[in-house]
């Protein structure tokens, strides 16, 4: 039996569904919103906790490919339940240039179905499921990744975004 598992059912969001609206405070004194991204594709990725090994691997992997994504018009936004001060420190420590957003009340995570019941060492609790959503310029979800593996996440996104770009 794994030490940690997500035990509740994620939301039914699937490719082809409209992405839920959001507005969140983010690193660098920014505010990120679905309205502000209208007409632009974006990756909204949810991660459990800033400055932990898996989250650092995932964020740094995305930062490595950020110039290519930006050149191709893709915006990356990371979302965690951490307060802005903690994500600001994380972003500065690792030179993360894309916005990391704070969803302290986990309302956005709930809308995307990433705030789930988890279990570790026999204890259950609510937490963030590492998941990502690739959204096109019309606000339609084009790809969903659940229980993302941090080390391979950027590569999967790059491949899916290439496919999305070739359709346009």
Secondary structure as UniProt FT lines:
FT   STRAND          4..6
FT   TURN            15..16
FT   STRAND          23..26
FT   HELIX           27..29
FT   STRAND          30..33
FT   HELIX           35..37
FT   TURN            38..39
FT   STRAND          42..46
FT   TURN            50..51
FT   HELIX           53..71
FT   TURN            72..73
FT   STRAND          75..80
FT   HELIX           84..94
FT   STRAND          99..102
FT   TURN            104..105
FT   HELIX           107..112
FT   STRAND          115..120
FT   TURN            121..122
FT   STRAND          123..128
FT   STRAND          131..135
FT   TURN            137..138
FT   STRAND          140..145
FT   HELIX           150..152
FT   HELIX           153..167
//
